[in-house]
Amino acid sequence: MPKSRSPSAESVGTTTVAVVERSSAADSKGTINLRIETRTRQLIDDAAAILGKTRTEFMVESARRQAIDVLLGQRLFVLDAHRYDAFMDALDNPPAPGPKLRSLLRRIPAWQK
């Protein structure tokens, strides 16, 4: 991700998110500033206190966990043994190309025209 010298901000409704990245490669941490409603902040504070964490620790761990879930949802899927075997068989033995695929592969791409 490219480093920026000035903070960038995005506003949506009542929430403003600003991400500040430091230009030095030696800095391993950045800053995220959030504007949130008082009730939401209190909810986060209450949950963090129950877990014995600071607001920052709670928010970073929660956001990190959610980010991992989103990324895994795009890359990881689980199959039972029968479906796994069928999936592997389909990968190992793809169907022969049909006429539409052959036609598509013979076309000159738009970026080469």
N, C-alpha and C positions, 0 to 999 in steps of 0.2 A: 504494500500500500504506500503510495507516495506521501511524503511528509509535507505538511503545509506550514507556512510561517505564521499565518493568522488563523484564529479560530473560525470554524464554520458553524453556522447555526441553521436549524430548520424548525419552523413553527407549525404546529398542527393543533387547531382548537386552543385549549388552554395549556398545552404542553409545549415547552421549548427545550430542544436538545442541542447542546453545543459540544462539539468535540474539538479539543485542543491537542495538537500533536507537537512534540518538541522536535526541533531540527537536529539535535545532537544524537548521533548513533549510540552514545554511551548511556543515554537515558532509557531505562527499561520500562518506565511507567508513563502513562498519559493521564489526562483529566477528562472527565465527562461531567458536565453540569446539567442538571435536570430541574425544571420547574414543574412541580406537581401540586395537586390540590391538597389542602391541609388534611383532609380525612384519609387520603391515600398515604400520605407521609406518616400519619399516626398509625395506620394499619401496618405499614412496613416496620415502623419502630417497635410496635407491640410484638410482631412476629419475631423480629431480631432479638428482642429482649428474652423471649421465651427460650430461644436457642442459645442464649448467652453470647450473642454476636453483636458487633457494631452494625449500624445501618449500612455502612460501606461494605463490610464483609458479607452481610446478608444479600445485598443487591448484586454484588459482583458474582457471588456463588449462584444466585438464582438466574441471573442473565446468562452466565456461562453454561449452566445446566440446560437452559432452554435453547441456547445456540447449538449445543452438541446434539440435542434431540432433533432439532430442525435439520441439521446437516446429515445426521444418521438416517433420518426419514427419507432423505433423497438418495442415500447410497446403500443402505443396509435393508435387507428383507430376510425373513426367516421362513423356511419351508420345512414341512415334515419330510421324512425319508423318501416316501413315494414321489412327492412333488419335486424334490431335489433331483432324484434320478431322472424324472421326465424333463426337467429343466436342462440338466447336463446333456441328456440325449439330444434335445433340440439344439443346443449349442454345438455339439459334436457332429450332428447330421442336419445341417440346414436344408430347407427345401430348395429345389432347383429354381433358378431365376425364371420368373414368368415373363410374358411378353411386355408388360408394362415396365418392369424393372429393366429389361434389356433396352427398351426404347429410351428410358430415362438416362441410362448410362451412355448411350450413343449421342445424346444431345450435347451441344457445346455450352458450357456454363456461361451465364450472363456476364460474368466478370472477364471472360475471354473474348467477347464479341466486340 
